[in-house]
Each structure stands twice: as structure tokens, then as C-alpha cells.
């Protein structure tokens, strides 16, 4: 009888902790002042491969910035600003309602996404998910305890995959997001 109570308590606490895994990720993201992540982005599509390193700044819900050597993408609500540093060009656009990007997942926005229960593996937690409207599947990987993300993978079918590896993640420093001068850039506005 005592053995049953001990095992029952262990399974109950394990089940409760499963519910809190994704919440720990959201808590990690919503630190005062935001979060900065150094990431490696890898995309494979139709035999082509694209790799880039950069910084991802999560400032608040619906407001984040991805910054690399070649470009900066600023998402603020439904507004998207893409800055091509090499071509010296700024494009203003609006998001497509219902569209899901890998950065949405990295910000914890799970609108239209179905999560499966977290699985504890040797290297941390794995949360598998699907995006039924887009026929996508993927995995969010987290460190145990802290909710610190370590990777996001998104699969759109054979030969179409996006992976983000989070090299480091920490509260956004007092320096904040580096300024970027666009005064000499051509502007294209697609919001009309």
C-alpha cells in the first residue's frame, strides 16, 4: 500500500510538471525588458541550403526583431519591416492573417498550432507540434527547469525543413537592440 502511494504521488507530480513545461518557456520569454537569443538558422528547400547566424530579440508579444549580417526583420503586430543591408533597401509590408512562421513559435505564439505533451529526453524536453492548416510539423526543445529554448525545428514535407539552434539566451541587456541607420536606403511600401 505504501509503495502504491509513493508511485502514485510520483506519477501525479510528473504529470503536473508536464503541464508546466510550456509555461516555463513562456515565463522565460516574458522577462522584464525582453530576451536576446544568439541563433543559427538553417533552411533546406528543394535541394538548396541556406545557413546564417544572427540575434533574435523578443521584446514583447507580437514584437520581435531578427538581426543578421545581411538583413534585419522587425515584426510589430501585423507590420513587417525587412531591411536588406546589402541592397540598402527597406520593405514595409503587412503579415498574412493565419500565416505561421518559425519565429512565431520561438516567441511562444501558438495560434493555430497543436502541442503534444512534453517528453523528457536526456538532453532536455521535447515538445512536438503540428500546424494542421499548413500541413507542418515540428519540435520545440527546452532545457529542463528554466524553460530556456535550445532549438526549434519545422518540417513542411520531404526536403523542406527549417532549424533554429539557440546558442545562448539571456535577458536583453541595458544596451537593448543595436540602432541601425537607414537614412540612405531605398524604401518600398507594400502596405497599400
Secondary structure, DSSP 8 states (H G I E B T S, - for coil): -HHHHHHHHHHHHHHHHHHHHHHHHHHHHT-TT-EEEEEEEEEEETTEEEEEEEEEEEEETTEEEEEESSEEEEEETTEEEEEETTTTEEEEEE--TT---HHHHHTT--TT-EE---EEETTEEEEEEEEGGGTEEEEEEE-TTT--EEEEEEE-STTEEEEEEEEEEEE--TT-S-----TTSEEEE---
